């Protein structure tokens, strides 16, 4: 079952309001730090600004 079909269940269980997105990402493989595609770095907000941890 794809993640999208679980959206309502995840929102209800984790009390995520409709104005926030539910995202998931998976990276596969081994990183190559020397590859040119891995050189650019973007500015990112701190984890405290974008993540809320909830004990289950």
C-alpha positions in Angstrom: 0.0 0.0 0.0 1.4 3.4 -0.9 2.0 6.0 1.7 -0.7 8.4 0.4 -3.5 5.9 1.3 -2.4 6.1 4.9 -2.5 9.9 5.0 -5.8 10.2 7.0 -4.7 7.5 9.5 -1.3 9.2 10.0 -2.8 12.6 10.4 -5.3 11.4 13.0 -2.8 9.3 15.0 -0.1 12.0 15.1 -2.6 15.0 15.3 -1.3 16.6 12.1 -3.5 19.5 11.0 -4.5 19.8 7.3 -2.4 22.9 6.8 0.8 20.8 7.2 2.2 18.2 4.7 3.0 14.6 5.5 6.2 13.7 3.6 8.3 10.7 3.5 11.6 10.0 1.7 13.9 7.0 1.2 17.5 7.1 0.0 19.0 4.0 -1.5 22.6 3.2 -2.4 25.9 4.4 -1.2 26.9 8.1 -1.2 29.9 9.3 -3.2 31.2 12.5 -1.5 33.5 13.2 -4.4 30.8 13.3 -7.1 30.0 16.8 -8.4 26.3 16.3 -7.7 27.0 16.1 -4.0 28.9 19.4 -3.7 26.1 21.9 -3.6 24.7 22.7 -0.2 21.4 24.5 0.5 20.5 26.5 3.6 18.2 24.5 5.9 16.1 25.3 8.9 17.0 23.6 12.1 15.4 20.3 13.0 13.8 22.0 16.0 11.9 24.3 13.6 10.5 21.6 11.3 10.1 18.4 13.4 7.9 17.7 16.3 8.7 14.4 18.1 5.8 12.5 19.7 6.1 9.5 21.9 3.8 6.7 21.0 
